[in-house]
Amino acid sequence: MNFISLAKSRYTTKKYNPELKISSDEIEQLKEILRLSPSSINSQPWKFIFVSNEEIKNRLAAVSFFNEQKIKDASHLVVFCAVDVIETFENQINNNLPEGAVGYYNQYIKPLPEAEIKAWFQHQVYLSLGCFLSACASMNIDSTPMEGIQSKEYDSILQLTDYTSLFAVAIGYRDESDPNQPQIKSKSRLNLDEVVTEL
């Protein structure tokens, strides 16, 4: 299937089949795809947590507002986290990035207020989301990106230090009765000329 067909067929899954699980080989592929995700200056200010343990998944589901049942029924929940301690990030790039990339950060990002620096970290994590959702679609894995989580509760359950939860993605296989499937409920998008301009 070509990419335009994947874009047309992928959708945000509302109902999962709890009996169907993603294979360990496919999970390893998804982990590697996330590792290879792009980020500004190759900054990689992130961590990705794959949750299949039912007890932990259910605890996270309970602090996920209206996403609770999706998480419980999905095969896995992937939590996308951004670095939340600037010193931790700076140590990482000083140890791993070339001088030019570190210089860019020091000149253009580091002088910003702390909130803006952390926002820049978080923007990089969102880049990885697009890569991940596309990868899932290419592997016939259904997905549900969700910002509707209680981040502080997630951080506590996952015992995060130096990082904070931004959003999560439930992954698995749809229940055939899911009413949000494109063949049941047509995709709704703005017209091309409303969102794309050519100069």
Secondary structure, DSSP 8 states (H G I E B T S, - for coil): --HHHHHHH--B---B-TT----HHHHHHHHHHHHT---GGG---EEEEEE--HHHHHHHHTTSGGGHHHHHHSSEEEEEEEE--HHHHHHHHHHHS-HHHHHHIIIIITTS-HHHHHHHHHHHHHHHHHHHHHHHHHTT-EEEEE--S-HHHHHHHTT-SSEEEEEEEEEE-B-TT-TTSTTTS------HHHH----
